[in-house]
Amino acid sequence: MTRPVLAALALALVYVGPVPAQEAPFALPTPMGGPVIGRDGKVLSALDTGPSAWSGGFELGLSGADGNTNILKLRTGFDFKYDSPDNFFVANAIYILTRLDEANVEQKAFVLARNELPVNGAWAWYAQGQLEYDESLTIDSRVAAHNGASLTIVRGANSVVKIRAGAGVAREEGGTINDWVPEGQAGGDVEYILTARSKFGASVDWYPDLHELSNYRVRVRAWFDFLIDPDLNAYLRLGVFDRYNSNAFGSKRNDVDYYMSLLIRF
């Protein structure tokens, strides 16, 4: 009986083939799927935790002349943004100084901060603070605070569109009423990535005096950013900032600043 059993086992091994060798328990794992790519297109290493909710940049524009005429034109500013599913915060500031023959002929600043908290789906509640200063205007300074509802109409890979409406108060210095005045607010923001190296953005807000709707102010910002150095994350920014006041108390109603500056983003 022994020989027939051994013959059967040998025949089975011929048909089944050799038994595959078992891997050592300390063998290195085989990569599956290749490197991990982040949302920004870069390869993530073991030290990377993913894209940050914070982003922003610093802006600088400078021109001048020295000789028969001494002119210095400086424009600087920053913008910060925090964008997460639970909170959205944005802050931006602009400062402009122009000196002619050692004297200031222009000095103005604009600061805005807005925080949005999601309420239901695309709806959010926002609170906003604003500061304006301009030595060349009759109303040389203004502080304001507003709050209301924000609605995200479009949020895609390349574009964001938001609208908002609310109310608040503003206080002006230099006009006939140096007191807190109730204001409404209606506006919106647009951001659109044109190409891998260019982006467009705009922000518009209308602030009517709730005591007298014929008195209002409008603030419009629009800009194009063009990537010029990927290593430094440096952009060339072309922009315009328009400020309109229906009641300017002797100053011109419309002020438009157009500019070109260097923007370093992070």
C-alpha positions in Angstrom: 0.0 0.0 0.0 2.9 2.3 0.5 4.1 2.4 -3.1 0.7 3.3 -4.5 0.2 6.2 -2.0 3.7 7.6 -2.8 3.0 7.4 -6.5 -0.3 9.2 -6.1 1.4 12.0 -4.2 4.1 12.4 -6.8 1.5 12.6 -9.6 -0.4 15.3 -7.6 2.7 17.4 -7.3 3.3 17.2 -11.0 -0.1 18.6 -11.8 -0.3 21.2 -9.0 3.3 22.5 -9.4 5.7 23.7 -6.7 4.2 25.4 -3.6 4.9 29.2 -3.7 7.3 30.4 -1.1 5.9 32.3 1.9 7.1 36.0 2.4 9.1 36.7 5.5 7.1 38.5 8.2 9.6 41.4 8.1 9.4 42.0 4.3 9.0 45.6 3.2 5.5 46.5 1.9 5.0 47.0 -1.8 3.9 50.5 -2.8 0.3 50.6 -4.1 -0.8 53.4 -6.4 2.3 55.5 -6.5 3.0 58.9 -4.6 0.2 60.9 -3.0 -0.6 64.1 -4.8 -2.0 67.1 -2.8 -4.7 69.5 -4.0 -2.0 72.0 -5.1 -0.5 69.4 -7.5 2.6 68.7 -5.4 3.8 65.4 -4.1 3.1 65.0 -0.3 5.8 63.6 1.9 5.4 61.9 5.3 5.8 65.3 6.9 2.9 66.9 5.0 -0.5 66.9 6.7 -2.4 68.3 3.8 -3.3 71.8 2.5 -3.7 74.5 5.2 -6.9 76.5 5.7 -4.8 79.6 5.9 -3.7 81.6 2.9 -2.7 85.1 2.1 -0.1 87.5 0.7 1.8 90.7 1.0 1.7 93.4 -1.7 4.2 96.1 -2.6 4.3 98.8 -5.3 6.9 101.5 -5.4 7.8 104.3 -7.9 9.5 107.7 -7.7 11.9 110.2 -9.0 14.9 112.1 -7.5 16.3 115.3 -9.1 14.5 118.4 -10.3 11.4 116.8 -8.8 11.4 114.5 -5.8 8.5 112.1 -5.9 7.8 108.9 -3.9 4.8 106.8 -4.5 4.3 103.8 -2.2 1.5 101.3 -2.1 1.5 98.3 0.3 -1.0 96.0 1.8 -1.8 92.4 2.8 -4.7 90.0 2.6 -5.3 86.9 4.9 -7.9 84.2 4.5 -9.0 81.3 6.6 -11.4 78.9 4.7 -12.7 75.8 6.4 -16.1 74.0 6.4 -16.8 75.5 9.8 -15.5 79.0 9.5 -14.5 81.6 6.8 -12.5 84.7 7.7 -11.0 87.3 5.4 -9.0 90.5 6.1 -7.3 92.9 3.7 -5.6 96.2 4.1 -4.2 98.9 1.7 -1.9 101.8 2.5 -1.0 104.5 0.0 1.5 107.3 0.5 2.7 109.9 -2.1 5.3 112.5 -1.2 6.3 115.4 -3.4 9.4 117.5 -2.6 9.4 116.2 1.0 5.7 116.9 1.7 2.8 114.5 1.8 0.4 115.1 -1.0 -1.6 111.8 -0.5 -2.0 109.5 2.4 -4.8 107.0 2.7 -5.7 103.6 4.1 -8.4 101.0 3.9 -8.9 98.0 6.2 -11.7 95.4 6.2 -12.2 92.2 8.1 -15.2 89.8 7.7 -16.0 86.6 9.5 -18.6 84.1 8.2 -20.1 81.2 10.2 -22.1 78.6 8.3 -25.8 78.4 9.3 -27.5 76.0 6.9 -26.0 74.7 3.7 -24.8 77.6 1.5 -26.1 80.2 4.0 -23.9 81.9 6.6 -24.1 84.7 9.1 -21.3 87.3 8.8 -19.9 90.1 10.9 -17.7 92.8 9.3 -15.6 95.7 10.5 -14.2 98.5 8.3 -11.8 101.5 8.6 -11.1 104.2 6.0 -8.7 107.1 6.1 -7.9 109.7 3.5 -6.3 113.0 4.2 -7.3 114.5 0.9 -11.1 114.2 1.5 -13.4 116.4 3.5 -14.6 113.2 5.3 -11.1 112.1 6.3 -11.9 109.0 8.3 -14.7 106.5 8.7 -15.3 103.4 10.9 -18.2 101.0 10.3 -19.5 97.7 11.5 -22.1 95.5 9.7 -23.6 92.0 10.0 -26.1 90.0 8.0 -26.6 86.9 5.8 -24.3 85.6 3.2 -25.2 83.1 0.4 -22.6 81.1 -1.6 -24.1 80.8 -5.1 -21.2 79.0 -6.8 -18.3 77.0 -5.2 -16.4 75.0 -7.7 -12.8 74.0 -8.4 -12.1 77.2 -10.3 -14.7 79.7 -9.1 -16.5 81.1 -6.0 -19.4 83.5 -6.1 -21.0 85.0 -2.9 -23.7 87.6 -2.2 -24.5 89.2 1.1 -27.0 91.6 2.7 -27.2 93.1 6.1 -27.1 96.3 8.2 -24.9 98.2 10.6 -23.6 101.6 11.6 -20.9 104.0 10.4 -19.3 107.0 11.9 -17.7 109.7 9.8 -15.3 112.5 10.8 -15.0 115.8 8.8 -18.6 116.1 7.6 -21.6 117.8 9.1 -22.7 114.7 11.1 -20.0 113.3 13.4 -22.2 110.6 14.8 -23.1 107.0 14.3 -25.5 106.6 11.4 -27.4 103.4 10.6 -26.5 101.9 7.2 -27.6 99.0 5.1 -25.2 96.7 3.1 -25.6 94.7 -0.1 -22.7 93.2 -2.0 -20.8 90.2 -3.2 -17.5 88.6 -4.1 -16.2 86.8 -7.1 -13.1 84.7 -7.6 -12.2 82.9 -10.8 -9.1 80.9 -11.7 -8.5 81.8 -15.4 -5.5 79.5 -16.0 -2.9 77.6 -14.0 -1.0 80.9 -13.7 -3.7 83.6 -13.5 -6.7 84.5 -11.3 -9.4 87.2 -11.3 -11.1 88.6 -8.2 -13.6 91.3 -7.4 -15.6 92.6 -4.4 -18.5 95.1 -4.5 -20.4 96.6 -1.6 -23.2 99.2 -1.5 -23.9 101.1 1.8 -27.1 103.2 1.8 -27.9 105.6 4.7 -31.1 104.1 6.2 -32.3 107.6 7.2 -31.9 108.9 3.7 -31.5 106.3 0.9 -30.2 109.0 -1.6 -27.1 109.1 0.6 -24.9 106.1 0.0 -21.4 104.9 -0.7 -20.0 102.2 -3.0 -16.8 100.3 -2.7 -15.4 98.3 -5.6 -12.2 96.3 -5.8 -11.1 94.2 -8.8 -7.7 92.6 -9.6 -5.9 90.2 -11.9 -3.0 88.1 -10.5 -0.4 86.6 -12.8 2.1 84.1 -11.5 5.7 85.2 -12.4 7.8 83.0 -10.1 6.5 79.6 -8.9 9.5 79.1 -6.5 8.8 82.3 -4.7 5.0 82.2 -5.3 5.3 85.7 -6.6 2.5 87.3 -8.6 2.2 90.5 -10.7 -1.1 92.1 -9.6 -3.0 94.6 -11.8 -5.9 96.2 -9.9 -8.4 99.0 -9.4 -10.0 100.4 -6.2 -13.1 102.6 -6.7 -14.7 104.6 -3.8 -17.9 106.5 -4.5 -19.6 108.8 -2.0 -22.9 110.3 -3.0 -22.5 113.1 -0.5 -18.8 114.1 -0.5 -19.2 117.5 1.3 -17.2 119.4 -1.3 -14.8 116.7 -2.4 -15.2 114.8 -5.7 -17.7 112.0 -5.4 -15.6 109.4 -7.1 -12.0 108.3 -6.3 -10.3 105.6 -8.4 -6.9 104.1 -7.7 -5.4 101.8 -10.4 -2.1 100.1 -9.8 0.4 97.5 -10.5 2.3 95.8 -7.7 4.2 92.7 -6.7 2.4 90.1 -4.6 4.1 87.4 -2.5 1.6 84.7 -1.5 1.8 81.9 1.1 
